Amino acid sequence: MGEKSSFKHLTDADFAKGIAKGVVLVDFYANWCGPCRMLAPVLEQVVQELDSKASIVKVDIDTEQATAAQYQITSVPTMILFKDGKEMKRLIGLKNAAAVKDFILSVV
């Protein structure tokens, strides 16, 4: 894998628990996806700026296929914003930090 990430990675087994409380942005990604790798530092920046108003987690669509299928992830990166376990909105594709931050703050 090589890429060191400070984000919690959710699995099919702990996904529901991981999104159950508060505002959680889930980044559905794949290691082979160039835009996904470019999004990682953007998310690092956003999480610093949000100051714990929301959390950001990652789901690898290649290893966590049941979750990816459940949310009908057809392209990566796809970011889904959950509030207390309920899907609120989704963003598809590479976005800049301001766009991701506004996206998250729209439901905080």
C-alpha positions as CSV (number, residue, x, y, z in Angstrom):
1,M,0.0,0.0,0.0
2,G,2.7,2.5,0.9
3,E,0.4,5.4,1.6
4,K,0.4,6.4,5.3
5,S,-3.0,7.7,6.3
6,S,-4.1,9.2,9.6
7,F,-7.7,8.3,8.7
8,K,-9.6,5.4,10.2
9,H,-10.4,2.7,7.6
10,L,-13.7,1.1,8.0
11,T,-14.5,-2.5,7.0
12,D,-17.7,-4.2,6.0
13,A,-17.9,-5.5,9.6
14,D,-17.6,-2.1,11.4
15,F,-19.0,0.3,8.8
16,A,-22.5,0.7,10.5
17,K,-20.9,1.4,13.8
18,G,-18.3,3.8,12.3
19,I,-21.0,6.1,10.8
20,A,-23.6,5.7,13.6
21,K,-22.8,8.9,15.6
22,G,-22.3,12.5,14.5
23,V,-21.3,13.8,11.1
24,V,-19.0,11.4,9.2
25,L,-17.6,11.8,5.7
26,V,-16.8,8.5,4.1
27,D,-14.2,8.5,1.3
28,F,-14.8,5.5,-0.9
29,Y,-11.5,5.0,-2.7
30,A,-9.2,2.4,-4.4
31,N,-5.4,2.2,-4.2
32,W,-5.1,2.1,-8.0
33,C,-7.1,5.3,-8.4
34,G,-5.0,8.4,-9.1
35,P,-7.6,11.0,-8.2
36,C,-8.2,9.1,-4.9
37,R,-4.5,9.5,-4.0
38,M,-4.7,13.2,-4.9
39,L,-7.7,13.6,-2.7
40,A,-5.9,12.2,0.4
41,P,-3.9,15.4,1.2
42,V,-7.0,17.5,0.6
43,L,-8.9,15.5,3.2
44,E,-6.0,15.8,5.6
45,Q,-6.2,19.6,5.3
46,V,-10.0,19.6,5.7
47,V,-10.0,17.5,8.8
48,Q,-7.5,19.9,10.4
49,E,-9.7,22.9,9.6
50,L,-12.9,21.2,10.7
51,D,-11.6,21.0,14.3
52,S,-13.7,17.9,15.2
53,K,-17.0,19.1,13.9
54,A,-17.0,16.0,11.7
55,S,-14.9,13.0,11.2
56,I,-13.5,11.5,8.0
57,V,-13.1,7.8,7.4
58,K,-12.0,5.8,4.4
59,V,-13.4,2.6,2.8
60,D,-11.4,0.7,0.2
61,I,-13.9,-0.5,-2.4
62,D,-11.6,-3.4,-3.4
63,T,-11.5,-5.0,0.0
64,E,-14.9,-3.8,1.4
65,Q,-17.0,-4.8,-1.6
66,A,-20.3,-5.4,0.4
67,T,-20.3,-1.8,1.7
68,A,-19.3,-0.4,-1.7
69,A,-22.2,-2.4,-3.3
70,Q,-24.7,-1.4,-0.6
71,Y,-24.1,2.3,-1.4
72,Q,-23.9,1.7,-5.2
73,I,-20.4,3.1,-5.6
74,T,-19.7,3.1,-9.3
75,S,-16.9,5.6,-9.5
76,V,-14.1,6.7,-7.2
77,P,-13.5,8.8,-5.3
78,T,-17.0,9.1,-4.0
79,M,-17.6,10.8,-0.7
80,I,-20.8,10.2,1.2
81,L,-21.7,12.4,4.1
82,F,-23.6,10.7,6.9
83,K,-25.3,12.2,9.9
84,D,-26.1,9.8,12.8
85,G,-25.9,6.9,10.4
86,K,-28.2,8.4,7.7
87,E,-26.9,9.3,4.2
88,M,-27.3,13.1,3.7
89,K,-25.4,13.9,0.5
90,R,-22.7,12.6,-1.9
91,L,-19.8,14.1,-3.9
92,I,-18.2,12.3,-6.8
93,G,-14.8,13.0,-8.1
94,L,-11.7,15.0,-7.0
95,K,-12.6,18.2,-5.2
96,N,-10.6,20.9,-3.6
97,A,-10.4,21.5,0.1
98,A,-12.9,24.5,0.1
99,A,-15.5,22.4,-1.8
100,V,-15.1,19.4,0.6
101,K,-15.2,21.7,3.6
102,D,-18.4,23.5,2.4
103,F,-19.9,20.1,1.6
104,I,-19.3,18.9,5.2
105,L,-20.4,22.1,6.9
106,S,-23.7,22.1,5.0
107,V,-25.0,19.4,7.4
108,V,-23.0,20.2,10.6
